[in-house]
Amino acid sequence: MKRTSLLSLACAVLLIAIVASPSWSEDKPPTGAVSIVDFKFDPAVLEVKAGTVVTWTNTQPGGHLIKSGTPDKPKDGPIKGKLDKKGDTFSVTFDKPGEYPYFCDYHHFMVGKVVVK
């Protein structure tokens, strides 16, 4: 009888551990990050897998308007964000493989790219 109770307790503890395990909880999408540092995107080129959520963060006191494309060829793409002050963020989920260039519309020398594999 004691052996059965101990086995039941061990099974219950194991079941709780499995259910509470992060690998069994709701899956979160992969993430990537781009920071604005010294009027540059860091990293300038970010490689991610499809389904990744990329977050841009303004680490400077000045504002930035981030858009898809390049300064000479803006696009109506997925990257659009206004970062008015230090600490502001915006995020984009990249579901399709490809190259996604972007730039700051206030500072055309600020350019970057997300490469989705």
Number of C-alpha atoms within 10 A of each C-alpha: 6 7 8 9 10 11 12 12 12 11 12 12 11 12 12 10 12 13 11 11 10 11 9 10 10 7 8 9 12 13 15 18 13 21 19 19 13 9 17 17 22 16 15 16 16 18 14 18 17 17 17 19 18 20 15 22 21 23 18 18 12 11 17 22 14 23 22 23 21 20 18 7 8 14 15 9 12 15 22 17 18 16 22 15 15 14 13 17 17 15 18 17 17 21 13 13 14 12 14 20 20 26 25 25 18 12 15 12 13 19 22 22 19 22 17 18 14
